[in-house]
Amino acid sequence: MNKLKPSEEQLRFASVLQTISLGSLGILLIGFVVYVSGILPSFVPVSKIPQYWGLRVDEFIEKAGMPTGWHWVPLLNHGDMVALIGVVLLAATSMLSFIMILPTFLKKKDTSYSVIVVLQIIILLLAASGMIVGE
């Protein structure tokens, strides 16, 4: 039986991933409560959700006047936009985990893994910025 133990980097990556994922889910839940309770005004009223439910994304964006890209950030004073913070954090968990393990690789002078992690972070940042898009 193979009794391999996870490395320090693997444990750190998993810990950060778990913490951010759970925090993100908590923010999603809070955002949902803020949205449906009306604590903050909403960009898309809850009562109009059934109208948009069956639409394709491009149709929803057009009919609801929903912002695209990062243009939702100035609208964080709206309840329905608050939950997007949780979505962004969930999407960023891998990148944030890579950022947290990079110092460990640098400290060990592990050049190969350090370069790989830096490249991963750069690619994820470029993708998040919209500079790298898929078709």
BELNORBEL-V165455 format. One record per backbone hydrogen bond with DSSP energy under -0.5 kcal/mol. NH is the residue of the N-H (numbers start at 0). CO is the residue of the C=O. Records with the same first field share a line. If there is no record, write none. Layout:
NH: CO ; CO
//
This chain:
2: 0
10: 6
11: 7
12: 8
13: 9
14: 10
15: 11
16: 12
17: 13
18: 14
19: 15
20: 16
21: 17
22: 18
23: 19
24: 20
25: 21
26: 22
27: 23
28: 24
29: 25
30: 26
31: 27
32: 28
33: 29
34: 30
35: 31
36: 32
37: 33
38: 33
39: 33
44: 42
47: 44
48: 45
50: 47
51: 47 ; 48
52: 48
54: 51
59: 55
60: 56
61: 57
62: 58
63: 59
64: 60
65: 60
70: 67
72: 69
74: 71
75: 72
77: 74
78: 40
80: 77
81: 77
82: 78
83: 80
84: 81
85: 81 ; 82
86: 82
87: 83
88: 84
89: 85
90: 86
91: 87
92: 88 ; 89
95: 91
96: 92
97: 93
98: 94
99: 95
100: 96
101: 97
102: 98
103: 100
104: 100
105: 101
106: 102
107: 103
108: 105
109: 104
110: 108
113: 109
114: 110
115: 111
116: 112
117: 113
118: 114
119: 115
120: 116
121: 117
122: 118
123: 119
124: 120
125: 121
126: 122
127: 123
128: 124
129: 125 ; 126
130: 125
131: 125
132: 130
//
